[in-house]
Amino acid sequence: MLGADALNLVMMVAESGMIDSSIAEVLSRPQFLTAAKSNPNIKPTIKNHILKWRGKVKHKMTKVCETERIQDELALYQDVIYWSENEFYQRIDEIVSKLKWHSAFYVEAKQLANDNKGLMNPMFPRFFCERWYQSLSDAIKKAQLSELQEDKEKLLADLYQRIETLKTMESVTAEGDEAQIGKLWDMASAKLTKSNVDIMKLHARFLKKNKGLQDIASKLGRMANEAEHSDKSQAMAEEVKVVEEKNDFVTDDIVGVHEGDDLSRLLPNETLFLSHPELEVIFYQHLIDKRLMNYRMQGADRKLRKVTTQSRAASNELIEKGPFVVCVDASGSMSGFPEQCAKALAYGLMQIALAEERDCYVILFSTQQITYELSKQDGLKEVADFLSYKFHGGTDLEPVLEKSIQLMHGDKYKNADLVVLSDFIAPTHSEKIDAMVGDLKKHQNRFHAVCLSKYGNPALMAMFDHTWAYHPSMLGRLTQIR
């Protein structure tokens, strides 16, 4: 009789091409073809998104057999196929009874049992189990198709949403490269309203109009490179390494099931055709047609190869660009032009973070703190919410500095650039803050300040590595203090 288990059944269906057919159907949708034509950089981004979905949905489809109903029926089937003919005929009514409430095979099983009752045909147990096996396979395939269709609809809704969001962003951001488009794509899961887009357009125009702010943003983006170790020399080296290459002829792992004629990889149930002379001819016909069920094997072929690598001459490593932590003073004294400057500059830093694949974290502070993570999944919605916030309250700088320093001690914000946008009309901070900042500077963190008032407290700005002044009385003129 046919032997079966959940893995064989699931892999037979999962390898049948259902997922790839769904992907081909999705990619042929006119919405994606139009988007790829209008912006060539978006095509690889969509493909990467779909490939990630493919892995997730395939994993979910393999979990279909873990439902209690299918597990119970599989367990019953595995028991029955090892019964003798006498035991099968003695317990056939028991089998049908157990299938009654949960199996799609119940009606057919009952009919087969009634039609063959008392005949004692030696071929009947095999035929019964073959029909049962086919019913199990069909049930699993139906469940997987349902899972696949549900996930495909979710995928389409998500893709349409992201394409629509990116389309609205075309008038807000300059055309970017593939990396920038990819980062925007990751942030485009939330739907943007017209007011969201309008507020971003407003600040994008303001940033474009004020060249001084653009210069500050540009210099802040470059400073991570300038802070790298001076010794950047690298040497070429050739060495022999063991290289692993995937190979279908190396039998490390079973990765699926497929049709073929390889007798060394034959599924055990195929040899059962040879146990009866009447069925032996079917086995040889399947062998000639390459339709025998074989295990699909894959492994790593290990070879020695010469590999040329680059290695640093010095022990110091290059400093990677970390994220931006942007602290924006949202006090009432910042209302008006300073508020516009702060928002536009933060927006400009977000665009630089996109281009350089860096994270961007904004903390609005006055008498309270509000945080925005502009590079997360719904980051564009966070950007719009931040730009819409109305400044009010007083300036309380020390708590936000403590929070930022705490963030920069974590792995996610290692080597971060802290940027404070404020009028700096506030008391001088404590020596404790100075000590904490000094400690982080030793770990290559950088501290920057943009003063948006001519009345800023100089002592408050003394701890920063770089400080700029930019305010209305200077008629938009940029001055770098140091």
N, C-alpha and C positions, 0 to 999 in steps of 0.2 A: 504493500500500500504506500501511498505518497506520504513522506515525512514532511512536516512543516514546522516553522517556528516564526515568532513575530519578526525577527530580524530579516529572514529570507523574504517573507511576504512584503515587508515595508520596503526593502531595498529593491525588489523587483519592480514595485510601483514607482518608487522615487527615481529609479534609473530609466524610467520609460519615456522621459522627455517632456513630461507635462509642464515642469517649471520652465524649461527653455522655450517651449511653445508660448507660454504666457508672456515671457520676457519679449519674445519676438513680436507678439501682438501689441504689447505696450509701446515698444519702440517705434512701431509703424503708425501710431496715432498721429494725426495731422498736427496736433498741438506741439508735439515734441519735434517733428520735422521742421515746423515753422520757427520754433525757438532756436534750433540748431543752425538754421539758415541765417537768421538775423544776428546771431552771436555765436561764432564758431567755438569760442572758449567754453561755452556751456555744455557742449556735447560730451566731452570726457567726464565732466562733473555729473551729468545725469547717468552715464553708464556706471560710474563708480558707485553712485547711490543705489542703482538697481542691483549691482553685484553684491553689495552688502545685504540688501533685502533678500537676494537669492539664498545666501547662506542661512539667514535667519528662518526663512519660510521652509527650507529643506529640513532644518532641525525640528521645526514644529510638526512637519508632516511625519517625521519618524516617531513622534510621540503619540501618534494616533492609536497605536496598538496598546498603549498603556491604560486605555479606558477599561473599567471593570468588566463591561459587557464582553468586549473582544477578548480580554485576558481569560475570562471564564470559559468562553467557547474554544479558544485555542488550547487551553489545558485539557478540556474534555476530548478534543480531537486527538491530541497527542497520546492520551490514554488509549483511545479506541483503536488506533492504527496498529497497536501491538497486541491486540486480542487475537486469540485463535478463532477459527470459523465457528466452532461450537459456542464459544463464549459470546461471539457477536450475535448469533441467532438467538441465544438465550436472553440477551439483554437489549435487543433492538428496541423494544417498547420503552425501556428505561432511557435510552439515548434520546428518542423522539420526545419523551416527556420533559427532559431537561432542556431541550431546545425550544420549548413552547413559548416562553415569555420574552426571549431576548434575541433569537436568531432569525435572520432572513431565510435561512435554509429550512425552517420548521415545516412549512407547507409541503415543499418538495420531499423532505425526509419522510413525512407521514404518508404521502402518496406512494413513495417507493417501498416503504415497509409494508403497506397494505397489499400492494401488487405482488410482492414476492413472499408473502407469508406462507410458510409450509412448503415452499419449493426447494429449499436448501441448495440453491445454485452456488457452487464454489466461487464463481466470478462476482457474485452480487456484493460481498463485503468490500471488494476492491472498487467496484463501480460506485458504490454508495459513498466511499471516502473520497474518491476523485471528484464527485459532484459537490461534496461538502467542502473540499479544498477550494474548488472554483468559487463557491459561494462566499467563503471567507475572503478570498482574494478580491472579489467584486465589492464586498462590503468595505474592506479597507480602502480600496481605490475610490469608492464613493465618498468615504469620510475624508480622504486626503484631497479629493477634488473640491469638496465643500470648504475645507480649510484654505486651500489655495485660492479659491474664488473670493472668499471673504478678505483674505490678506491682499489680493490684487486690487480689490476695490479701495481698500485703505491706502495702498501704494499710489493709485491713480489720483485720489483726492489730495494726498500729500504733495505729489509732483505738480499737479495743477496749481496748488496754492503757492508753492515755491516759485514756479515760473511766473505767475501773476505778480508776486511780490517783487521779483527781480525786474520785471518789466516796468513796474512803477518806479523802481530805483534808478532806471536809466537816466531820468531827467535830474536826478539828485547827485549821483556820483559820476566821476569821469570813467570812461571805458577802461577796465582793468585787464590784467593778464589772467591766466588760468588759475593761479594760486589765489588771487584776490576774489575771482568769481566763485571759487570753491568755498572760501570762507564766508562770503555773502550768502551762498546757497545754504550753508549750515545754519545761518542765522535767520533764514527766511521762512521758518515754519509757521510763524504767526501772521494772520491776515492784517494788513495795514489799511486803515481808513483814509479817506481823502484828507482829513485834518492832520493825520500822522504824516502823510507825504508833504503836505503844504508847510508844516512846521520845519521839516528837514530841508525843503527847498529854500525857505526863508534864511536859515542859518548857513546853508551852503553858499547862497548869494552874498551874505554878509562877510563870510570868510574870504570869498573870492575878491570882494571889493577892498578888504583891508589886507594889503600885502604884508604888512608888518607881522600880523598874526600868522600868516602862511610861513613867513621866515622862521618864526619861533617854533612852529610845529615841525618844520623841516629839520631844523637844527637839533631838536629833541630826538627826532628819529635817527639822526646820524651819530649821536653821542655814544650810543652803545658800542659802535665800531671803534670810535676814537679811544674808548677806555680799555680796549683789549691790550693784552701784554705786548710789549714792543718786540719781543722775540717770536716771530711767526714763521721762522724758517722751517721748511719741511724737506725731508730727504726721501728719494725713491729707493725702495728695497725690493729685491726679488727673493722669494722663499718658496719652498715646496710645501703645499698644503693638501690635506685630504679633502676632496670636493665631493659633495653628495649631489646626485642628479636623480630625479624621479624616473623610474623605469618600470614598464608593465611586465617585464620578464623577470624581475626580482620579486620573490614571493615573501616579502616581509609581512604584509597586512592584507586582510580581505576587505575590500572597499565596496563590494557590490556583487550583483549577479547579472550575467548576460548570456545570450545564446552563442554557441560555438561548437567546436569539434575536438576540444582538448580533453582527452580522457584522463589526464593527470589532475585536472581541476574540476572534475565532474561532481555535481551535487549527488549525495547518496541516493536520493529518491529516484534518480534516472536509471540506476542499475536494477531497480525492481522490475523493469520491463523484461529483463533477461531471466527472471525467475519463472516465467510461464512461456512455454513454446508458442502459444497463440499471439503473445505480445512482442516476441523477440524481433519480428520483422519491423515493428514500429521503431524499436531502438535503432536498428541499422539505417532505417529511412531517415530518422532525425540526425544520425551521425553524418550521412552523406550530404544532407541539406544544411549542415552546421546549425542545427536547431536544438542541440542538447544544452541543458542549463548548466553553465560553468560558473565557478567563482571568479569574480574579477579581482585580480591581485595587483598590488602596487607596492613598490619598495624603493629604497635608495641605493643606487649603484655608486659605490665609493671608489674613487680614482685618485691617484697622485698627480697633481698638476703644479706647474710653476705659476705663481701668482705675484704680480707686481703691485705693491702697496705703497701708500704714502704714510710716513710716520714723522712726528715732530722731532726735531733735533734736540729741543729742550724738554724738560719734564712738565713744564707748565702747559695747560690746555687752553685753547681759545675760549673766550668767554662768550656764551650764547646770549643773544638778545632776550631779555626777560619781558614780562608783561608791563603795561603801563598801569600804575595806580594813580588816578587823577582825583585829587581832593578839590572840590569846587565850593568856594565860600558862597553860601546862599542867604547871607544876612541882608537886612533891609538896606544897608549902606551900599550894597552892590547893585541896587536896582538901576535900570536905565542902560547906559552905554556899557558899563563894566559887566553887567549881566549878559548882554549880547556878546561881548568879547569872550567871556568865560565859556559860554555855551558853544560859540563857534570854534574856539580853540580846542575844546574837548571833542567836538565833532571831527575836527581835523586830525586829532591824535587817533581817534577811532579808525579813520580811513588809513592812516599810516600803519596802525596795528593790523588791519586787514591785509594790506599789501605785503607786510613782513611776517604774516602768520603769527602774530603775537596776540595775547589776550589783553583786554582793556576793561578795567574795573573802575567805576566812578563812585565817589562818595560825596554826596551833598551834605554840607554841614552848616549849621547855625547854632541854635540852641538844642537841636536834635540832629540825628544823622539818618540819611536815606541812601541806600546802596543800589547801584545798577551794575549788572555784569553784562557789558555790551557785546561780548563775543559768544554768548551761550546760544542755545537753540532758537529762542525767540528774541534774540538780541536786538533786532531792528525795532521791535515793539518797545523794548527797554530804552532805546535811543530816543524814540518819539516821546515816551513818557518823561524822560529826563529833560528834553528840550522844552516841554510844555510846563514844567514846574515853575511857579512864581516865587521869586526870592523874597524872604521876609525874616524877621527875628534878629538876634544879635550874633556876634562872632565869637565862637568858642573853639579856638584852634587846637588846644592841647589834647582834648579827647580824641579828635580825628587823627592827630599824629600818632597817638598811642595805638589806635586801632590799625592804622596803616603799617606801623612798625611790627605789630603782632602778625599781620598778614605776610609781611616780607620775611618773617622767620620760617614760614612754611615752605614746603617743597614747591607748591604751585606757583608761588610768587618769588621764588629764588631769583636773584639777579634782576629784580624789578627796577624800573625807573619810577620814582615818586615825583609827581608834579603837583604843586599847590598853586591854584588860581585864586587869588584873593586881593582885597585892598590892603590887607595886613594892618588894619586899624584895630589893634588888639594889644593886650599886655604881653611883655616878654615871657616866653615859656620857661619852665623850670630847668635846673641843671640835669635832672633825671632824663629829660628828653634829649639834651645834648649828648649825654653819655650813651644812650640807646642808639642815636643816629651815628655817632662815632664808631660804635661797634659794627653796625651794618655796612658802613663805608669800607671797612677792612675786608668785607666779603663781596666787594665789587658792586654793591647797590649804589645807585646814583640818586641825588636829591636836587630838584629844580624848583624854582619859584618864579611866578609871573605876577608882578605887582601891578594892579589895575587902578592905582590911586597915587597921587603925588604926596599923600599924607601917610604913607606906610611907615611902620615902625622899623627902622634900620636894624636894631638889635634883634628883632624877631626874624629877620631874613639872613642873619649872619651865619647860620648853620648850613645853608644850602651851598651846593657846589657851584651852581650857576643861577644867576638872578637877572630877570629882565623887568623893565618898567614900560608899561604901555597904557596911556590914559588920554582922555579927550583934550586936556590942556596942551598936550604935545602935538595936537593936530594929526594924530595917527602915526607920529614918528617913533620908530623903534630905537630904544637905547639899551644896550647890554651893559649892566653895571659892572659885572666881572664874570 
